[in-house]
């Protein structure tokens, strides 16, 4: 099945401490036991969440879609994601380890989707929950004229942003 922009996002937030260490191991166990869902390395997003890891594989970054989410539900209803979610749920991490939906969706999406199915919404500015993102011209890095914001507050420039990993793929 072909998807177009299954999981769009604005920021990628990096956690400072491994809040869900067992989630990554559980996710890898799923992929190891379900090789039919493995994405070819040259199309994969795995480097997106493992690059520069200091915590045993997962670099603790995850998609932060924010208040607006536009998702292709065909993916989330697909056998691959349904089986992934069931395996994650049966591991008990939602209840016992406090795994959050954004972490599970981020890891599931990066393991089961090609890079082409993820869209960075660089053209949408937002300020919420203490984070700000200012749309900028991708070539010059300057703020767009139709958006009022202060570039020095731009989350993209923060050390907690994981956006650089997206561009390094």
C-alpha positions in Angstrom: 0.0 0.0 0.0 1.3 3.5 -0.9 1.0 6.4 1.6 1.4 10.1 1.1 2.3 12.0 4.2 1.1 9.6 6.8 2.6 11.5 9.8 3.3 15.2 9.2 5.1 17.0 12.0 6.4 20.5 12.9 9.1 19.8 15.4 11.1 16.8 16.7 11.6 17.0 20.4 14.5 15.4 22.1 14.1 14.1 25.6 17.0 14.6 27.9 16.8 11.3 29.8 15.7 7.9 28.6 12.1 8.1 29.9 11.0 5.0 28.1 14.1 2.8 27.8 12.1 -0.5 27.3 10.0 0.9 24.4 12.9 0.8 22.0 13.9 -2.7 22.9 10.3 -3.9 22.6 10.0 -2.2 19.2 13.2 -3.8 17.9 11.9 -7.2 19.1 8.8 -6.7 17.0 10.8 -5.9 13.9 13.1 -8.9 14.5 10.1 -11.2 14.7 8.2 -9.5 11.8 10.9 -9.1 9.1 8.2 -8.8 6.4 7.5 -5.2 7.7 11.2 -4.1 7.5 11.7 -1.1 5.2 14.8 -1.2 2.9 17.7 0.8 4.4 17.8 3.3 1.6 14.2 4.2 2.2 14.1 3.8 5.9 13.6 6.4 8.7 15.5 4.4 11.3 18.5 6.8 11.2 16.1 9.6 12.0 15.6 8.2 15.5 18.9 6.5 16.1 21.5 9.0 14.8 23.8 10.2 17.5 22.2 8.0 20.1 23.7 7.9 23.6 21.1 5.7 25.1 21.4 2.3 23.4 19.9 2.9 20.0 17.1 5.4 20.3 18.2 9.0 20.3 15.1 9.9 22.3 13.7 12.1 19.6 10.1 11.9 18.5 7.6 13.6 16.3 5.7 16.5 17.9 2.7 17.0 15.7 1.1 19.6 18.0 -2.5 20.6 18.2 -3.1 19.9 14.5 -2.7 16.3 13.3 -3.5 15.2 9.8 -2.8 11.5 9.5 -3.4 8.8 6.9 -5.4 6.4 9.0 -4.9 3.6 6.4 -1.4 3.2 7.9 -2.6 3.0 11.5 -5.3 0.5 10.5 -2.8 -1.6 8.4 -1.8 -5.1 9.6 1.8 -3.9 10.1 0.9 -1.1 12.5 -1.9 -3.0 14.2 0.4 -5.9 14.9 3.1 -3.5 16.1 0.6 -1.7 18.4 -0.7 -5.0 19.8 2.9 -6.2 20.6 3.6 -2.9 22.3 0.4 -3.0 24.3 0.9 -6.6 25.3 4.4 -5.7 26.6 2.6 -3.6 29.3 4.6 -0.4 28.8 1.6 1.9 28.5 0.5 0.9 32.0 3.7 0.0 33.8 6.3 2.2 32.1 4.2 5.2 31.0 4.9 4.9 27.3 3.2 7.8 25.6 1.3 7.8 22.3 3.7 10.2 20.6 6.7 8.0 21.3 4.9 4.8 20.2 3.6 6.5 17.0 7.1 8.0 16.3 8.9 4.7 16.7 6.2 2.7 14.9 6.2 5.2 12.0 10.0 5.3 11.6 10.2 1.5 11.7 7.3 0.8 9.3 7.1 3.7 6.9 9.4 4.9 4.1 10.9 8.4 4.5 8.7 9.7 1.7 5.6 9.2 4.0 6.7 11.8 6.5 6.3 15.5 6.0 7.9 18.3 7.9 5.5 21.2 8.0 8.1 23.9 7.8 5.6 26.4 6.4 3.4 26.5 9.4 4.3 28.7 12.4 3.2 27.8 15.9 3.6 28.8 19.5 2.3 26.3 22.1 3.4 24.8 25.4 6.5 27.0 25.6 7.7 26.1 22.1 7.8 28.3 19.1 8.5 27.6 15.5 9.0 30.4 13.0 8.6 29.4 9.3 11.7 30.5 7.5 12.9 30.4 3.9 14.7 27.0 3.6 17.5 28.5 1.4 18.3 31.7 3.3 17.1 30.8 6.8 15.4 34.1 7.2 11.9 34.5 8.6 9.2 34.6 6.1 7.7 38.1 5.7 4.1 36.8 6.3 4.9 35.5 9.8 5.4 37.5 12.9 7.9 35.8 15.2 11.4 36.2 16.7 13.9 33.8 15.1 15.9 33.7 18.3 12.9 31.9 19.9 12.7 29.4 17.1 12.7 25.9 18.6 14.5 24.6 15.5 17.6 26.4 16.7 17.4 24.8 20.2 19.7 22.1 21.4 16.6 20.1 22.2 15.5 20.1 18.5 16.2 17.0 16.5 15.4 18.5 13.2 19.0 18.2 12.0 18.7 14.4 12.0 15.8 14.7 9.5 18.0 16.7 7.0 20.9 14.3 7.4 19.0 11.3 6.0 
